[in-house]
């Protein structure tokens, strides 16, 4: 079983930027479909973005489209989430998840992912 570790969270003002990292050990992340989810207090967990294995494509939730960018660095076995133009409603714990078999039609279902990180807190506030 592989391990995923997120980093890069913090407190930022509205309109600011953060880059989250999801570093893997014990698995080759390029072989996996990797997604970012977020969970805000009192709300259901929300799928944010996914990057397909072998860098074959990306998908975004409507709420972050045009502001967030997901990418990979295979030399570092890491997936990133660049978050720009942050809003207070982006405040949440962000977790990365990886799975070999999740499909485009169901990428947003957290139950399909076998490997999870512990999460990193993002707070957007003036």
C-alpha positions, 0 to 999 in steps of 0.5 A, spaced: 500 500 500 502 506 497 502 513 501 500 520 499 502 526 503 499 533 502 503 539 503 502 547 501 496 549 505 495 555 509 492 561 510 491 566 504 487 572 503 481 572 497 484 573 491 491 570 493 494 563 490 497 557 493 500 550 490 498 544 494 503 538 493 501 530 493 507 526 494 507 519 493 511 513 496 510 506 495 507 507 488 508 510 481 503 516 481 504 516 473 500 510 473 494 512 477 488 517 476 489 522 482 484 527 484 483 532 489 477 532 494 476 538 499 471 537 505 469 544 508 465 544 515 458 542 515 458 540 507 459 534 504 466 532 501 467 535 494 471 533 488 475 538 485 479 535 480 482 529 477 488 528 472 488 521 468 494 516 468 500 517 464 498 525 463 492 523 458 487 528 461 484 533 466 477 534 469 475 540 474 469 541 478 465 547 475 466 551 482 474 551 480 474 551 473 479 557 470 482 558 477 485 551 479 490 547 475 492 540 476 499 537 474 504 532 475 511 532 476 513 524 474 521 526 476 518 527 483 512 522 483 508 528 485 501 531 483 500 539 484 494 543 485 495 550 483 489 554 486 489 562 484 483 567 485 482 564 491 475 565 495 473 564 502 468 558 499 474 555 497 476 554 505 476 546 506 481 541 508 484 538 501 486 531 500 489 527 494 486 520 492 489 515 487 486 509 484 488 505 478 481 504 475 477 510 476 473 512 470 471 519 467 464 518 468 465 517 476 471 520 478 468 525 483 466 519 487 470 518 493 469 511 495 472 509 488 479 511 490 483 506 494 489 511 496 488 517 500 493 522 504 491 525 510 489 532 508 492 539 508 488 545 511 486 551 506 483 557 509 481 563 505 480 569 509 481 577 509 
